[in-house]
Amino acid sequence: MKQRLVSFFLLLFLTACGGRSASPTIAAVSPTSTDAAPQPAAPKFEVLASTPLLADIAQNVAGERVHIGSVLPVGADPHSYQYTPQDVAKVADVELLILFDDKYELFLEPMLQAANGHMEFVYASMGVGKRLDPALGGFDPHIWLDPNNVIACVENIREGLTHLDPDGAAVYKANADAYAAELQALDAWIVEQVNQIPPEKRLLVTNHEALGYFAERYGFTVVGNVLPSFSADASPSAQQMAALIDQIKASGAPAIFLDAGDNPALAQQIADETGVRVVTDLHLESLTDGAPAATYIEMMKSNVTAIVDALK
Ligand SMILES: [Zn+2]
């Protein structure tokens, strides 16, 4: 009996180590191995998302079935991106293009006109209630900075992929459900982290107005922005700079938060006058190659850690 148990555990060990040919018994108990039942070849679809951030979200829904590329390279600013002839060639044969919103990815319209393609579109942020502030330039596009809004994006992406590839419906549904659960867990994690900051210290100053949805969800006040705009493609007047300095002093906000891609010159000037810290390593609109923001979820965790460290 003891000898048999030893053999059994040896078998388990060999199986775990990938020793599939160790014993014919293994093949007998797993007749549905991938060798025995080859999967039909996955369909080939040309699908692109506008930005690396959105491509990562969409890839979680597409899973192994469809590869989702990104129009923008990692680190490019979607607000101010200028398309290249290579981009035009890249989108020409695309069957499905996923974007957040036609008010955010302004580079897309002229690029798509130049490409003259015949793709379908998924507006990932469709149905998400948008923050409106005419003084800052209309609707706030930065919906993904609240993970609950990304759950709505996931549903729109699932519908778009299913329309393109109806045979994959069950796969996309299972992937979307699994990713939505991860996003809910992310939201719960953020709540837990933010609870380290006393409510009266939850004060944000950013380069442009990007953290409004985040602030609403997690109980922060946006004291002001270096660029009083929903876009990074703006510049402040001397009066606006002076007003922000007054707001920072009056509120006691201890830091200015910048995206890693922002020019820190103006923020530094304000910091010199107010004595606040400039945090320069948030990732709000794009991912990074590898850490700290290789995926949307890692990006959010990295941002929250930086904000909590500066404010708690
Ligand atoms: Zn932005």
Boltz pocket constraint, residues with backbone or C-beta under 6 A from the ligand:
constraints:
  - pocket:
      binder: B
      contacts: [[A, 79], [A, 142], [A, 208], [A, 209], [A, 210], [A, 230], [A, 231], [A, 232], [A, 285]]
      max_distance: 6.0
